[in-house]
């Protein structure tokens, strides 16, 4: 009987694992443009903007892969306000005295703020990195694997853009 106890005991540990629930550090805390503006007023940080659309397959793939990568999550969480901006949203955004609106264009329309951030080069997904005063540092279109996105995040957060182009930064690394 004593041996039976030792035979059965390991099965309790194997068959009843503790469920793992994601913590805040395991996910990017996405906020709105307005929230980033408000937070930045009291605690300035760089801003990372994910410009996406609901129908964009590569946008969804970024959400499922690169934006779940632990290195990316930790780096963005530590160094940036992370903003999700739907390029086709219909809600107005007021920023620096200007009202950015949705305008009917193409199949689904476009939001003027997305258009302004991307210099009219509408491609999804696209990422815009801004400094603490919302000046643009970098526009980066297309799907990115974690390592590629990390280079862009480091380039901006370490302010390498002040002394070299992104191409020079990539060669130096």
N, CA and C atoms as an extended XYZ file, in Angstrom:
519
Properties=species:S:1:pos:R:3:atomname:S:1:resname:S:1:resid:I:1 pbc="F F F"
N         0.819       -1.199        0.000 N   UNK     1
C         0.000        0.000        0.000 CA  UNK     1
C         0.866        1.268        0.000 C   UNK     1
N         1.940        1.218        0.755 N   UNK     2
C         2.865        2.341        0.836 CA  UNK     2
C         3.449        2.663       -0.547 C   UNK     2
N         3.775        1.634       -1.313 N   UNK     3
C         4.324        1.820       -2.656 CA  UNK     3
C         3.299        2.426       -3.600 C   UNK     3
N         2.042        2.072       -3.411 N   UNK     4
C         0.967        2.600       -4.247 CA  UNK     4
C         0.868        4.124       -4.103 C   UNK     4
N         1.043        4.616       -2.888 N   UNK     5
C         1.002        6.054       -2.633 CA  UNK     5
C         2.076        6.778       -3.453 C   UNK     5
N         3.297        6.237       -3.450 N   UNK     6
C         4.389        6.858       -4.188 CA  UNK     6
C         4.232        6.732       -5.700 C   UNK     6
N         3.495        5.740       -6.138 N   UNK     7
C         3.212        5.592       -7.561 CA  UNK     7
C         2.166        6.591       -8.036 C   UNK     7
N         1.185        6.854       -7.200 N   UNK     8
C         0.072        7.734       -7.582 CA  UNK     8
C         0.414        9.211       -7.387 C   UNK     8
N         1.200        9.551       -6.402 N   UNK     9
C         1.508       10.942       -6.071 CA  UNK     9
C         1.993       11.770       -7.264 C   UNK     9
N         2.920       11.290       -8.090 N   UNK    10
C         3.375       12.116       -9.223 CA  UNK    10
C         2.267       12.472      -10.210 C   UNK    10
N         1.253       11.640      -10.341 N   UNK    11
C         0.172       11.926      -11.284 CA  UNK    11
C        -0.632       13.163      -10.888 C   UNK    11
N        -0.697       13.464       -9.610 N   UNK    12
C        -1.416       14.665       -9.178 CA  UNK    12
C        -0.708       15.931       -9.657 C   UNK    12
N         0.605       15.887       -9.673 N   UNK    13
C         1.364       17.049      -10.119 CA  UNK    13
C         1.384       17.172      -11.635 C   UNK    13
N         1.375       16.041      -12.308 N   UNK    14
C         1.416       16.052      -13.763 CA  UNK    14
C         0.054       16.362      -14.355 C   UNK    14
N        -0.995       15.782      -13.798 N   UNK    15
C        -2.320       15.910      -14.401 CA  UNK    15
C        -3.063       17.171      -13.991 C   UNK    15
N        -2.572       17.911      -13.018 N   UNK    16
C        -3.271       19.108      -12.564 CA  UNK    16
C        -2.328       20.310      -12.595 C   UNK    16
N        -1.905       20.708      -13.791 N   UNK    17
C        -0.977       21.841      -13.853 CA  UNK    17
C        -1.662       23.142      -13.460 C   UNK    17
N        -0.878       24.053      -12.961 N   UNK    18
C        -1.391       25.372      -12.617 CA  UNK    18
C        -1.603       26.156      -13.898 C   UNK    18
N        -2.804       26.713      -14.100 N   UNK    19
C        -3.032       27.470      -15.328 CA  UNK    19
C        -2.178       28.730      -15.355 C   UNK    19
N        -1.701       29.048      -16.540 N   UNK    20
C        -0.886       30.243      -16.723 CA  UNK    20
C        -1.778       31.338      -17.286 C   UNK    20
N        -1.845       32.442      -16.584 N   UNK    21
C        -2.615       33.580      -17.079 CA  UNK    21
C        -1.642       34.687      -17.440 C   UNK    21
N        -1.898       35.367      -18.536 N   UNK    22
C        -0.969       36.419      -18.935 CA  UNK    22
C        -0.952       37.566      -17.938 C   UNK    22
N         0.223       38.112      -17.730 N   UNK    23
C         0.347       39.284      -16.876 CA  UNK    23
C         0.496       40.511      -17.768 C   UNK    23
N         0.462       41.656      -17.149 N   UNK    24
C         0.570       42.897      -17.921 CA  UNK    24
C         1.881       42.951      -18.702 C   UNK    24
N         2.943       42.352      -18.145 N   UNK    25
C         4.244       42.390      -18.809 CA  UNK    25
C         4.294       41.473      -20.030 C   UNK    25
N         3.300       40.600      -20.191 N   UNK    26
C         3.291       39.672      -21.315 CA  UNK    26
C         2.490       40.198      -22.498 C   UNK    26
N         1.870       41.344      -22.342 N   UNK    27
C         1.083       41.938      -23.419 CA  UNK    27
C         1.386       43.426      -23.512 C   UNK    27
N         1.321       43.928      -24.706 N   UNK    28
C         1.472       45.370      -24.895 CA  UNK    28
C         0.179       46.035      -24.444 C   UNK    28
N         0.322       47.074      -23.665 N   UNK    29
C        -0.854       47.830      -23.224 CA  UNK    29
C        -1.131       48.909      -24.271 C   UNK    29
N        -2.054       48.608      -25.182 N   UNK    30
C        -2.398       49.545      -26.253 CA  UNK    30
C        -3.351       50.597      -25.719 C   UNK    30
N        -3.122       51.832      -26.117 N   UNK    31
C        -3.986       52.933      -25.700 CA  UNK    31
C        -4.409       53.726      -26.933 C   UNK    31
N        -5.325       54.660      -26.720 N   UNK    32
C        -5.783       55.505      -27.821 CA  UNK    32
C        -4.826       56.688      -27.994 C   UNK    32
N        -4.998       57.374      -29.099 N   UNK    33
C        -4.199       58.578      -29.354 CA  UNK    33
C        -4.415       59.598      -28.238 C   UNK    33
N        -5.682       59.835      -27.879 N   UNK    34
C        -5.995       60.818      -26.837 CA  UNK    34
C        -5.356       60.446      -25.500 C   UNK    34
N        -5.368       59.158      -25.161 N   UNK    35
C        -4.741       58.717      -23.913 CA  UNK    35
C        -3.235       58.969      -23.944 C   UNK    35
N        -2.604       58.719      -25.080 N   UNK    36
C        -1.162       58.963      -25.202 CA  UNK    36
C        -0.841       60.443      -25.019 C   UNK    36
N        -1.662       61.301      -25.588 N   UNK    37
C        -1.454       62.749      -25.448 CA  UNK    37
C        -1.571       63.147      -23.980 C   UNK    37
N        -2.591       62.637      -23.295 N   UNK    38
C        -2.791       62.968      -21.879 CA  UNK    38
C        -1.651       62.444      -21.011 C   UNK    38
N        -1.267       61.186      -21.204 N   UNK    39
C        -0.182       60.600      -20.413 CA  UNK    39
C         1.143       61.302      -20.680 C   UNK    39
N         1.375       61.653      -21.922 N   UNK    40
C         2.623       62.302      -22.307 CA  UNK    40
C         2.763       63.690      -21.682 C   UNK    40
N         1.643       64.334      -21.397 N   UNK    41
C         1.685       65.668      -20.790 CA  UNK    41
C         2.302       65.621      -19.393 C   UNK    41
N         2.029       64.554      -18.643 N   UNK    42
C         2.555       64.460      -17.285 CA  UNK    42
C         3.810       63.593      -17.185 C   UNK    42
N         3.992       62.673      -18.124 N   UNK    43
C         5.153       61.781      -18.109 CA  UNK    43
C         5.613       61.553      -19.550 C   UNK    43
N         6.446       62.451      -20.084 N   UNK    44
C         6.841       62.350      -21.493 CA  UNK    44
C         7.579       61.050      -21.823 C   UNK    44
N         7.152       60.437      -22.907 N   UNK    45
C         7.770       59.229      -23.448 CA  UNK    45
C         7.612       59.276      -24.955 C   UNK    45
N         8.390       58.486      -25.627 N   UNK    46
C         8.195       58.346      -27.066 CA  UNK    46
C         6.897       57.579      -27.308 C   UNK    46
N         6.368       57.713      -28.521 N   UNK    47
C         5.085       57.090      -28.863 CA  UNK    47
C         5.298       56.170      -30.059 C   UNK    47
N         4.790       54.956      -29.940 N   UNK    48
C         4.821       53.983      -31.029 CA  UNK    48
C         3.387       53.813      -31.512 C   UNK    48
N         3.136       54.120      -32.783 N   UNK    49
C         1.779       54.056      -33.333 CA  UNK    49
C         1.690       52.913      -34.341 C   UNK    49
N         0.772       52.001      -34.092 N   UNK    50
C         0.461       50.913      -35.021 CA  UNK    50
C        -0.744       51.365      -35.837 C   UNK    50
N        -0.523       51.692      -37.106 N   UNK    51
C        -1.604       52.120      -37.998 CA  UNK    51
C        -2.097       50.868      -38.731 C   UNK    51
N        -3.353       50.519      -38.494 N   UNK    52
C        -3.902       49.265      -38.997 CA  UNK    52
C        -5.304       49.476      -39.564 C   UNK    52
N        -5.856       48.419      -40.138 N   UNK    53
C        -7.272       48.382      -40.519 CA  UNK    53
C        -7.838       47.044      -40.060 C   UNK    53
N        -9.151       46.983      -39.944 N   UNK    54
C        -9.805       45.743      -39.505 CA  UNK    54
C        -9.652       44.611      -40.509 C   UNK    54
N        -9.546       44.918      -41.788 N   UNK    55
C        -9.493       43.896      -42.823 CA  UNK    55
C        -8.076       43.440      -43.157 C   UNK    55
N        -7.079       44.026      -42.554 N   UNK    56
C        -5.670       43.770      -42.893 CA  UNK    56
C        -5.163       42.467      -42.265 C   UNK    56
N        -4.876       41.491      -43.108 N   UNK    57
C        -4.372       40.206      -42.637 CA  UNK    57
C        -3.000       40.291      -41.990 C   UNK    57
N        -2.108       41.094      -42.565 N   UNK    58
C        -0.768       41.231      -41.992 CA  UNK    58
C        -0.807       41.968      -40.659 C   UNK    58
N        -1.788       42.851      -40.485 N   UNK    59
C        -1.961       43.528      -39.190 CA  UNK    59
C        -2.303       42.494      -38.118 C   UNK    59
N        -3.200       41.582      -38.459 N   UNK    60
C        -3.600       40.531      -37.515 CA  UNK    60
C        -2.430       39.602      -37.213 C   UNK    60
N        -1.623       39.343      -38.216 N   UNK    61
C        -0.452       38.490      -37.999 CA  UNK    61
C         0.547       39.178      -37.057 C   UNK    61
N         0.732       40.483      -37.206 N   UNK    62
C         1.602       41.229      -36.279 CA  UNK    62
C         1.090       41.094      -34.851 C   UNK    62
N        -0.236       41.246      -34.682 N   UNK    63
C        -0.834       41.126      -33.351 CA  UNK    63
C        -0.598       39.742      -32.758 C   UNK    63
N        -0.654       38.713      -33.595 N   UNK    64
C        -0.538       37.332      -33.124 CA  UNK    64
C         0.907       36.880      -32.925 C   UNK    64
N         1.856       37.542      -33.566 N   UNK    65
C         3.248       37.073      -33.495 CA  UNK    65
C         4.168       38.130      -32.889 C   UNK    65
N         4.560       39.093      -33.666 N   UNK    66
C         5.567       40.068      -33.245 CA  UNK    66
C         5.150       40.823      -31.990 C   UNK    66
N         3.896       41.249      -31.923 N   UNK    67
C         3.445       42.006      -30.755 CA  UNK    67
C         3.208       41.120      -29.534 C   UNK    67
N         3.429       39.810      -29.661 N   UNK    68
C         3.370       38.882      -28.523 CA  UNK    68
C         4.775       38.448      -28.093 C   UNK    68
N         5.780       38.786      -28.883 N   UNK    69
C         7.153       38.400      -28.561 CA  UNK    69
C         7.570       39.064      -27.244 C   UNK    69
N         8.073       38.294      -26.281 N   UNK    70
C         8.410       38.864      -24.966 CA  UNK    70
C         9.390       40.036      -25.019 C   UNK    70
N        10.380       39.990      -25.911 N   UNK    71
C        11.345       41.101      -26.014 CA  UNK    71
C        10.658       42.371      -26.497 C   UNK    71
N         9.800       42.223      -27.485 N   UNK    72
C         9.082       43.376      -28.042 CA  UNK    72
C         8.130       43.948      -26.997 C   UNK    72
N         7.388       43.072      -26.334 N   UNK    73
C         6.432       43.510      -25.306 CA  UNK    73
C         7.147       44.290      -24.214 C   UNK    73
N         8.236       43.732      -23.709 N   UNK    74
C         8.970       44.388      -22.629 CA  UNK    74
C         9.552       45.730      -23.076 C   UNK    74
N        10.131       45.767      -24.269 N   UNK    75
C        10.778       46.988      -24.740 CA  UNK    75
C         9.767       48.105      -24.990 C   UNK    75
N         8.675       47.767      -25.649 N   UNK    76
C         7.652       48.787      -25.894 CA  UNK    76
C         7.062       49.257      -24.572 C   UNK    76
N         6.757       48.330      -23.677 N   UNK    77
C         6.152       48.688      -22.389 CA  UNK    77
C         7.046       49.620      -21.583 C   UNK    77
N         8.344       49.409      -21.668 N   UNK    78
C         9.291       50.204      -20.887 CA  UNK    78
C         9.571       51.576      -21.506 C   UNK    78
N         9.590       51.659      -22.825 N   UNK    79
C        10.100       52.859      -23.494 CA  UNK    79
C         9.084       53.701      -24.259 C   UNK    79
N         7.884       53.206      -24.441 N   UNK    80
C         6.919       53.876      -25.318 CA  UNK    80
C         5.513       53.890      -24.735 C   UNK    80
N         4.728       54.838      -25.233 N   UNK    81
C         3.276       54.718      -25.168 CA  UNK    81
C         2.891       54.048      -26.477 C   UNK    81
N         2.180       52.954      -26.397 N   UNK    82
C         1.812       52.181      -27.584 CA  UNK    82
C         0.378       52.512      -27.983 C   UNK    82
N         0.218       53.029      -29.189 N   UNK    83
C        -1.088       53.476      -29.686 CA  UNK    83
C        -1.514       52.613      -30.864 C   UNK    83
N        -2.757       52.164      -30.827 N   UNK    84
C        -3.373       51.502      -31.984 CA  UNK    84
C        -4.242       52.553      -32.653 C   UNK    84
N        -4.017       52.789      -33.943 N   UNK    85
C        -4.793       53.776      -34.680 CA  UNK    85
C        -5.416       53.110      -35.897 C   UNK    85
N        -6.729       52.963      -35.873 N   UNK    86
C        -7.462       52.403      -37.011 CA  UNK    86
C        -7.484       53.469      -38.103 C   UNK    86
N        -6.851       53.183      -39.216 N   UNK    87
C        -6.735       54.156      -40.306 CA  UNK    87
C        -8.075       54.487      -40.939 C   UNK    87
N        -9.116       53.724      -40.606 N   UNK    88
C       -10.443       53.964      -41.173 CA  UNK    88
C       -11.476       54.322      -40.110 C   UNK    88
N       -11.022       54.662      -38.911 N   UNK    89
C       -11.976       54.988      -37.849 CA  UNK    89
C       -12.738       56.259      -38.183 C   UNK    89
N       -13.953       56.324      -37.711 N   UNK    90
C       -14.818       57.458      -38.045 CA  UNK    90
C       -14.846       58.540      -36.960 C   UNK    90
N       -14.276       58.252      -35.798 N   UNK    91
C       -14.278       59.231      -34.710 CA  UNK    91
C       -13.226       60.314      -34.963 C   UNK    91
N       -13.605       61.555      -34.700 N   UNK    92
C       -12.669       62.674      -34.833 CA  UNK    92
C       -11.596       62.588      -33.753 C   UNK    92
N       -10.422       63.103      -34.068 N   UNK    93
C        -9.341       63.229      -33.095 CA  UNK    93
C        -8.872       64.675      -33.137 C   UNK    93
N        -8.888       65.321      -31.977 N   UNK    94
C        -8.410       66.696      -31.873 CA  UNK    94
C        -6.998       66.627      -31.307 C   UNK    94
N        -6.059       67.249      -32.029 N   UNK    95
C        -4.664       67.220      -31.604 CA  UNK    95
C        -4.003       68.528      -32.000 C   UNK    95
N        -3.382       69.171      -31.026 N   UNK    96
C        -2.668       70.433      -31.228 CA  UNK    96
C        -3.510       71.455      -31.989 C   UNK    96
N        -4.766       71.578      -31.584 N   UNK    97
C        -5.664       72.565      -32.170 CA  UNK    97
C        -6.253       72.192      -33.511 C   UNK    97
N        -5.948       71.023      -34.025 N   UNK    98
C        -6.496       70.564      -35.307 CA  UNK    98
C        -7.449       69.397      -35.077 C   UNK    98
N        -8.524       69.373      -35.846 N   UNK    99
C        -9.460       68.254      -35.784 CA  UNK    99
C        -9.231       67.367      -36.999 C   UNK    99
N        -8.850       66.125      -36.728 N   UNK   100
C        -8.623       65.134      -37.782 CA  UNK   100
C        -9.878       64.286      -37.897 C   UNK   100
N       -10.380       64.153      -39.118 N   UNK   101
C       -11.659       63.492      -39.357 CA  UNK   101
C       -11.501       62.319      -40.313 C   UNK   101
N       -12.525       61.501      -40.351 N   UNK   102
C       -12.638       60.459      -41.359 CA  UNK   102
C       -13.157       61.121      -42.624 C   UNK   102
N       -12.560       60.777      -43.753 N   UNK   103
C       -13.048       61.301      -45.026 CA  UNK   103
C       -13.353       60.130      -45.956 C   UNK   103
N       -14.385       60.295      -46.735 N   UNK   104
C       -14.757       59.260      -47.699 CA  UNK   104
C       -13.734       59.264      -48.823 C   UNK   104
N       -13.024       58.168      -48.943 N   UNK   105
C       -12.019       58.026      -50.003 CA  UNK   105
C       -11.820       56.537      -50.232 C   UNK   105
N       -11.750       56.153      -51.461 N   UNK   106
C       -11.564       54.739      -51.753 CA  UNK   106
C       -12.740       53.909      -51.280 C   UNK   106
N       -12.459       52.684      -50.920 N   UNK   107
C       -13.511       51.750      -50.532 CA  UNK   107
C       -14.045       51.987      -49.121 C   UNK   107
N       -13.145       52.252      -48.168 N   UNK   108
C       -13.546       52.346      -46.762 CA  UNK   108
C       -13.311       53.706      -46.128 C   UNK   108
N       -12.815       54.649      -46.880 N   UNK   109
C       -12.504       55.950      -46.304 CA  UNK   109
C       -11.171       55.906      -45.575 C   UNK   109
N       -10.772       57.060      -45.076 N   UNK   110
C        -9.478       57.148      -44.397 CA  UNK   110
C        -9.537       58.227      -43.326 C   UNK   110
N        -8.809       58.006      -42.259 N   UNK   111
C        -8.744       59.011      -41.202 CA  UNK   111
C        -7.587       59.959      -41.500 C   UNK   111
N        -7.853       61.247      -41.362 N   UNK   112
C        -6.845       62.257      -41.694 CA  UNK   112
C        -5.585       62.150      -40.838 C   UNK   112
N        -5.713       61.716      -39.581 N   UNK   113
C        -4.519       61.588      -38.745 CA  UNK   113
C        -3.616       60.471      -39.268 C   UNK   113
N        -4.198       59.358      -39.651 N   UNK   114
C        -3.402       58.268      -40.237 CA  UNK   114
C        -2.714       58.756      -41.508 C   UNK   114
N        -3.449       59.484      -42.325 N   UNK   115
C        -2.902       60.024      -43.574 CA  UNK   115
C        -1.724       60.960      -43.285 C   UNK   115
N        -1.886       61.822      -42.285 N   UNK   116
C        -0.822       62.768      -41.931 CA  UNK   116
C         0.401       62.044      -41.360 C   UNK   116
N         0.177       61.081      -40.483 N   UNK   117
C         1.294       60.355      -39.878 CA  UNK   117
C         2.111       59.586      -40.913 C   UNK   117
N         1.420       59.055      -41.927 N   UNK   118
C         2.090       58.236      -42.942 CA  UNK   118
C         2.479       59.029      -44.189 C   UNK   118
N         2.375       60.343      -44.129 N   UNK   119
C         2.693       61.193      -45.288 CA  UNK   119
C         1.917       60.780      -46.530 C   UNK   119
N         0.701       60.315      -46.338 N   UNK   120
C        -0.151       59.942      -47.462 CA  UNK   120
C         0.201       58.617      -48.112 C   UNK   120
N         1.212       57.926      -47.621 N   UNK   121
C         1.607       56.621      -48.182 CA  UNK   121
C         0.903       55.528      -47.388 C   UNK   121
N        -0.338       55.279      -47.768 N   UNK   122
C        -1.189       54.386      -47.001 CA  UNK   122
C        -0.858       52.930      -47.303 C   UNK   122
N        -0.314       52.267      -46.305 N   UNK   123
C         0.075       50.869      -46.399 CA  UNK   123
C        -0.137       50.261      -45.020 C   UNK   123
N        -0.704       49.062      -44.987 N   UNK   124
C        -1.022       48.452      -43.694 CA  UNK   124
C        -0.413       47.065      -43.597 C   UNK   124
N         0.127       46.776      -42.432 N   UNK   125
C         0.317       47.663      -41.290 CA  UNK   125
C         1.471       48.639      -41.547 C   UNK   125
N         1.436       49.734      -40.838 N   UNK   126
C         2.544       50.690      -40.828 CA  UNK   126
C         2.730       51.149      -39.395 C   UNK   126
N         3.954       51.535      -39.091 N   UNK   127
C         4.287       51.951      -37.730 CA  UNK   127
C         4.959       53.307      -37.795 C   UNK   127
N         4.586       54.151      -36.863 N   UNK   128
C         5.163       55.484      -36.798 CA  UNK   128
C         5.721       55.661      -35.394 C   UNK   128
N         6.974       56.057      -35.325 N   UNK   129
C         7.608       56.326      -34.044 CA  UNK   129
C         7.723       57.837      -33.901 C   UNK   129
N         7.260       58.327      -32.759 N   UNK   130
C         7.246       59.767      -32.492 CA  UNK   130
C         8.068       60.066      -31.245 C   UNK   130
N         8.669       61.251      -31.202 N   UNK   131
C         9.385       61.630      -29.985 CA  UNK   131
C         8.393       62.173      -28.957 C   UNK   131
N         8.921       62.638      -27.842 N   UNK   132
C         8.073       63.090      -26.736 CA  UNK   132
C         7.222       64.304      -27.084 C   UNK   132
N         7.602       65.052      -28.098 N   UNK   133
C         6.801       66.206      -28.525 CA  UNK   133
C         5.963       65.877      -29.764 C   UNK   133
N         5.837       64.595      -30.069 N   UNK   134
C         5.039       64.076      -31.186 CA  UNK   134
C         5.619       64.425      -32.557 C   UNK   134
N         6.914       64.698      -32.602 N   UNK   135
C         7.592       64.866      -33.893 CA  UNK   135
C         7.943       63.470      -34.413 C   UNK   135
N         7.758       63.286      -35.687 N   UNK   136
C         7.976       61.965      -36.272 CA  UNK   136
C         9.462       61.632      -36.349 C   UNK   136
N         9.794       60.424      -35.924 N   UNK   137
C        11.157       59.906      -36.014 CA  UNK   137
C        11.277       58.970      -37.206 C   UNK   137
N        10.311       58.064      -37.338 N   UNK   138
C        10.428       57.005      -38.326 CA  UNK   138
C         9.046       56.530      -38.770 C   UNK   138
N         8.892       56.299      -40.063 N   UNK   139
C         7.718       55.625      -40.621 CA  UNK   139
C         8.218       54.286      -41.141 C   UNK   139
N         7.526       53.226      -40.776 N   UNK   140
C         7.974       51.898      -41.184 CA  UNK   140
C         6.781       51.061      -41.641 C   UNK   140
N         6.647       50.831      -42.946 N   UNK   141
C         5.520       50.038      -43.440 CA  UNK   141
C         5.815       48.539      -43.451 C   UNK   141
N         4.750       47.744      -43.337 N   UNK   142
C         4.848       46.307      -43.553 CA  UNK   142
C         5.020       45.463      -42.311 C   UNK   142
N         4.783       44.179      -42.512 N   UNK   143
C         4.948       43.195      -41.450 CA  UNK   143
C         6.407       43.150      -41.016 C   UNK   143
N         6.629       43.040      -39.726 N   UNK   144
C         7.983       42.962      -39.176 CA  UNK   144
C         8.092       41.750      -38.263 C   UNK   144
N         9.179       41.036      -38.388 N   UNK   145
C         9.477       40.023      -37.387 CA  UNK   145
C        10.050       40.741      -36.178 C   UNK   145
N        10.087       40.055      -35.051 N   UNK   146
C        10.490       40.686      -33.796 CA  UNK   146
C        11.865       41.354      -33.886 C   UNK   146
N        12.840       40.680      -34.470 N   UNK   147
C        14.190       41.256      -34.538 CA  UNK   147
C        14.228       42.543      -35.359 C   UNK   147
N        13.501       42.568      -36.460 N   UNK   148
C        13.458       43.765      -37.289 CA  UNK   148
C        12.792       44.928      -36.579 C   UNK   148
N        11.688       44.652      -35.893 N   UNK   149
C        11.002       45.712      -35.158 CA  UNK   149
C        11.859       46.205      -33.998 C   UNK   149
N        12.551       45.290      -33.331 N   UNK   150
C        13.403       45.689      -32.209 CA  UNK   150
C        14.471       46.689      -32.646 C   UNK   150
N        15.039       46.504      -33.819 N   UNK   151
C        16.048       47.452      -34.319 CA  UNK   151
C        15.456       48.852      -34.434 C   UNK   151
N        14.242       48.932      -34.961 N   UNK   152
C        13.594       50.235      -35.117 CA  UNK   152
C        13.271       50.856      -33.761 C   UNK   152
N        12.817       50.034      -32.827 N   UNK   153
C        12.477       50.531      -31.493 CA  UNK   153
C        13.715       51.067      -30.771 C   UNK   153
N        14.813       50.339      -30.864 N   UNK   154
C        16.064       50.764      -30.225 CA  UNK   154
C        16.596       52.031      -30.894 C   UNK   154
N        16.560       52.076      -32.212 N   UNK   155
C        17.013       53.247      -32.969 CA  UNK   155
C        16.327       54.516      -32.463 C   UNK   155
N        15.034       54.428      -32.252 N   UNK   156
C        14.289       55.608      -31.802 CA  UNK   156
C        14.482       55.876      -30.314 C   UNK   156
N        14.344       54.855      -29.478 N   UNK   157
C        14.387       55.090      -28.032 CA  UNK   157
C        15.765       55.528      -27.549 C   UNK   157
N        16.815       55.039      -28.198 N   UNK   158
C        18.170       55.450      -27.818 CA  UNK   158
C        18.619       56.709      -28.568 C   UNK   158
N        17.707       57.292      -29.314 N   UNK   159
C        17.915       58.552      -30.029 CA  UNK   159
C        19.092       58.512      -31.005 C   UNK   159
N        19.295       57.366      -31.609 N   UNK   160
C        20.342       57.221      -32.628 CA  UNK   160
C        20.003       58.036      -33.873 C   UNK   160
N        18.727       58.331      -34.068 N   UNK   161
C        18.278       59.114      -35.227 CA  UNK   161
C        18.862       60.524      -35.231 C   UNK   161
N        19.347       60.968      -34.092 N   UNK   162
C        19.923       62.310      -34.016 CA  UNK   162
C        21.318       62.379      -34.624 C   UNK   162
N        21.968       61.227      -34.755 N   UNK   163
C        23.346       61.223      -35.253 CA  UNK   163
C        23.560       60.375      -36.500 C   UNK   163
N        22.560       59.555      -36.883 N   UNK   164
C        22.732       58.690      -38.055 CA  UNK   164
C        21.391       58.295      -38.647 C   UNK   164
N        21.429       57.908      -39.904 N   UNK   165
C        20.213       57.403      -40.548 CA  UNK   165
C        19.953       55.986      -40.046 C   UNK   165
N        18.744       55.494      -40.304 N   UNK   166
C        18.429       54.130      -39.892 CA  UNK   166
C        19.300       53.121      -40.639 C   UNK   166
N        19.581       53.388      -41.909 N   UNK   167
C        20.448       52.493      -42.692 CA  UNK   167
C        21.849       52.424      -42.073 C   UNK   167
N        22.378       53.568      -41.650 N   UNK   168
C        23.691       53.582      -40.992 CA  UNK   168
C        23.640       52.825      -39.667 C   UNK   168
N        22.550       52.994      -38.942 N   UNK   169
C        22.371       52.301      -37.665 CA  UNK   169
C        22.362       50.790      -37.868 C   UNK   169
N        21.675       50.333      -38.901 N   UNK   170
C        21.610       48.894      -39.176 CA  UNK   170
C        22.989       48.332      -39.516 C   UNK   170
N        23.768       49.077      -40.287 N   UNK   171
C        25.111       48.613      -40.652 CA  UNK   171
C        26.023       48.557      -39.433 C   UNK   171
N        25.835       49.492      -38.509 N   UNK   172
C        26.686       49.570      -37.325 CA  UNK   172
C        26.397       48.456      -36.324 C   UNK   172
N        25.235       47.859      -36.409 N   UNK   173
C        24.856       46.813      -35.438 CA  UNK   173
C        25.284       45.465      -35.873 C   UNK   173
